[in-house]
């Protein structure tokens, strides 16, 4: 747990979880904001990016010291000054910085969830561009990871789900996953099945009519729930 700082704790609503909008101007669904302190070993500050992953372009640098955070979003995990974090902070009018370099007094969210998730948008677009493809049949976990620009992280969808369960972040049985969340089923034992939620009750995955496709949850039997990608 990080050293406590004076801040406003925003209440995250279910409606906020399902939002989607523009990228760098990531408007939050609440007027509440938070503050934190950027801390890097080099003292040079942290890179501001146009999205919530290191693959997005740099748009500036946030210097060490106090920073305003208008909203936060889950994205690529980064290991920084304050450990490993999937949270990214949006700096008003600038872009996203990894929360692993920001002391907010918490390892979780302290501001509203952003209404945009650029990394999730790219993952969903990846599936949409391959709609109807059979190239990933039998490789659902690989498809999910590849949609996020990753590969060979987990041996199977079930291993991915078990990691979320072990970390206490699995949303068991919840049929309202936010955009970009991974959705899991206990199918094809012992491998399981996984797809990516679109944020409106639908998801993209392999094996939808034996190909990559879009379907409404739960679609398959033995639905397990959802979790944010840990990659």
PyMOL commands that set and color helices and strands:
alter all, ss='L'
color gray80, all
select helices_A, chain A and resi 14-17+99-101+118-129+140-147+157-166
alter helices_A, ss='H'
color red, helices_A
select strands_A, chain A and resi 34-38+46-49+58-62+65-69+71-80+83-91+95-98+102-103+171-172+182-185+193-197+202-205+213-216+223-227
alter strands_A, ss='S'
color yellow, strands_A
deselect
rebuild
show_as cartoon
